[in-house]
Amino acid sequence: MEENRKLELKKEVHQRVVRNLSRSLSEEWQVIGDIERLETITLRHSEKQGGELEIRLTPLFTKVEQHESEKEQWIEDFVAKVVVTASEAVKEHALHGNETRIYPVIRHPSFVKAEKNKEVVWREHTAETVLLYALDLETSYFLITRDMVAEAKITKDRLHELALANLARLESTPKQDRIGNNVFYFFTGEDSYSASRVLNPDLLSWMEQKVKGKMGVALPHQDVLIIADLADAKGAYILAQVAVDFSMRGDVPISPIPFMYENGELEPYMVMRHPKSRHKYPSLGGKRKRPPER
């Protein structure tokens, strides 16, 4: 599809989504769409503190471009999911009785520095990532706040234990791709916790046993974890390319910088030179739930 046609199609879809959301959401929600920022729409709630959601349209654009004949259905389905997400975002959510629905999520450190996210519970992870916690709502999830933890009368350490235990029960079978002697494993589940699987020590141990060279890791966005068996410098360069590309296309970007995994630790690394040849790489990554970001 030519670029001008793509742009016009994006504008049309953007305007349709704004219009349909304005009709479908209650009066408390303001739908803000800027034609100069086609990739996102902001929903702002008039009464709920922190009730602002940023909705990313990139996945919808991709589907419409690939199957334009089904445009009407894609837009209808997308709007319906956003309405559910908005509804869940303003409800009061309790941890007590929902312990099996608590999961960890990964974000870039800048996320917790934003004023609107000051109340979320978090802990340090790496120089490029922090760990937060979510209460799963099936079609979405809600980031856990300090007030929710206090109301449930549990400690942050107990919250962490519950989240990791629930994470360990998720299925984790990767897709695999090989470029030269370098092997790339993509964890792309549809549960919204793919990147979080990097917190599962059993998974990392299992992968460490499979890897013959250096073990590279990338957390470009929340819906993919990439683990690479790096045989040479070109493999490390390819992983860095993939991390940047995926972080630009994910619904919830985390970090475009890849890591090396050694002695149980993740250390960020930067590629300082360009190999002579460029390689194609797979574009994998799925998603299910859109989090109502605070």
N, C-alpha and C positions, 0 to 999 in steps of 0.2 A: 504494500500500500504506500503510495507516494506521501512525502512528508506534509504537503499542504492539505491533502485529504485527511491525514491523521489528525492534524491540528484542528481542522473544522469539526471532525467527528468528536474530538475531546471536548471542544467548546459546547457542542450540542448536548453531549452526555452530562457535562457539568451543569449546564443550565436546567436540564430535565431533572436531575437529582435534587438540585436546590428547590425547584418548584414543587416536586413531589413530596420532599421532606417538609416543606412549609405547610403543605396541606395535611400531612399525616400526623405530625407531632402536635402536642398540646400547645396552648397559647404561651405557656411558661418558657418554651424553647424558642430562641432566636436562631435562624439559619443564616450564616454568613458565608457568602461565596464571592470570591474575587476572581474575575476573569483573567487577571494577571497571574494568579496562583491556581492554575487549573487542577493541580494534583491533590489539593486539599479543600475541605469544607469544614468550617468551625460551627459547632453547636454550643450555644451559651444559654445556661438555665438562669432565670431571673431570681430564683429564691434559694437554690442550693449552692452553698459555698464550695468552691472547687468544682462546680458542675459544668465545666467547659470541656468539650470533647473535640479532638481534631480527627476528622474522618479522612482517610487517605483513599483516593480514587484510582490509584495506579492499577490495582488488580482488576478493577472493573474495566478500565480502558483496555487492558490486555485482552480480556475476554471478548469485548465488543469488536476490537480490531480483528480478532481471529474468526469471530462468528457474527458478522454484522447483521445477518438475517435474523438472529435471535436477540437483537438489541433490546427490544421491548421487555422480554422476559428477564434478561440480565439486570436491567434497571429496576424492574419491579421487585425482583428477589433481593437486590442490594439494598433498596430503600426499606424493605420489610425487616432485614437484619439490623439496619441502623436504628430503626424505631425500637426494636427489642433492646438493643444495647443502651439506648438513651433511657428507656424505661427502667432498666436494671441499675443504671448509674446513679439514679436519685433515690433508690430505695435504701432503707436501713438494713444493714446486713450484720448478722451475729455469727461469731465463730463457734460458740457453744452449740454442740449438736451437729456441727458441720466440719469436724476435725479431719475427716477423710477427703474433704474437698479443698484442702489447703496445699498450694504448690509454690515452689520458688520460681521467680522470673529474673532474668538478667537485663540490666540497663547500663547505659553509659553513665559515668559519674555526674555529668552535667544535668542529668534528669533530676537527681535529688537536690540540686542546688537551686532549681527553679522555685520561686515563691509558692506556686500553686501545689507543689508536691512536698512541702515542708513536713506534713503530718504523716507521710508514709513511713512504715518501718523498713529499715534497710541495714545492711552490714557490708563492710568492705570485702572485695573479692580480689581484683587485680588492679593495676594502675589504669586499665582501660574499662573496667566493668565494676558494677556494684550489684549486690543481691537484694531483691525485694521479695515480697510474699503476696500471693493472690488467693482469693476465695473464688473457686470455680463456680460459674453460674450456668454451665452447659453451653449456652449460646454466646457467652462472654465471660469476663471475669472482672473482679473488683480488687484493686490494690488495697492491702490491709494497712490500716492506720493505727497509730498509737492508742487512740481512744478505743478501738475495737479490741486490742490486746488487753487494755486495762479492764474493760467491761467483762471480758471472758476470764479474767483473773488467771492468766497464764504468763509465764516469763517469755522473753524473746528467745532464750535458748530452747525452750519447749516448742515454741512456734517453729523454730529452725528444724528441730528433730522431726516434727510432724510433717513438714514440707518435704524433707528429704526422704522420709519413709514412703510417702505417697508417690513421689517421683520415681522411686526405685521399682514400683509396681507397674510402671508404664512400659509398653512394648518398645524395644529399641533395636530394630533391624535396619541396617544401612543399605543404601544403594551404593554401587561401587563403579569407579571409572579408573582407567589406567592411561597414563601418558608417559611413554617411554618406560623407565623403571620406577616411576612414581605412581603410587596408588592413592586414590582419593575416596574417602567414605563419607557419604552424605546421609545424615539423619534428618528426615523431613516428615515427621508424623503430622497428623491433622489435628492435634490436640492443643496447639499453641505453646507447647513446652519443649520444643525440639532443642533450642539453644540451652535450655535449663539442664538438659541431660549431661552437660559437662560437669555438673555437680555430683554426679553419681560415681563414686569411687570404684564400684565394681565394673562399671562400663569402661572407665578409663584403664583399669587394670587389664581387662579383657583385650582392649585395643592395643595396649602396650605390648602384650604378648604376641599379637599378630604382626606388629610393626618390625621391620628388619633394619630400617635406616633411622633417620631422625623422625620424631613424632611431632608433626605440626598440627595446630588447632586453630580454627577460625570461628568466630561468633559474630557474623556480619549483621544478622537480624534475628528476631525471636523465633522464627519458624525454620531455622536450619542450624545444625551443628555440623561442621566439617572437620574430619580428622584425616590427616594425610601421612602416608608412609613416604618420607622424602629421601630419595636416593642421591640427589645431587642438587647443585645450586639452582638449576633450571626449575626443579620441582618446587623449591622454596619461592621462587619468583612467580610461578604459576599460582601457588596458593595465595600469595599477596594480591595478584590480579583478581582472583576469584573473590577474595574478601572484599575488595573495593567495589567490584561490580554488584555483588549481592547486597551490600549495605545500601547501595543507591536504589535498589529495587524492592527492598523489603518494606512491609507495612510499618514495622517498628524497628528501625535501625538500631544496632548496638555499637559495633566497632568495625571500622574498615582495616584495622591493624591485626595481623595474625600473631599467633603465639607459638613458642616452642614448649613442649611438655617434657620436663626433666626432673627426676627425683620428687615426683608428686607436686610440682609447681608449674604454673603457667607464666612464662616470661614473654612480653611483647618483643617482636623483632621487626626491623625495617630492612627492606631490600635496597642495597646501595648501588647495584649495578644491573644492567639489562643484558640478559643472555642474547646471543646473536639471533636466535630464531624465536618467533612467536608461536604459541600453541593455542588451539581451540580448546575450550573447556565446557563442560555441561552446565546448563542453567536449570538447576533443580531447586525446589523450595515450595512448600505448600503451606496453607494456613486454614484455620477453621474459625477461630474466635477473634473478634476485634475487641481489644480491651478498652473499657471506658477510662481513658487516661485522665487522671485528676489534674 
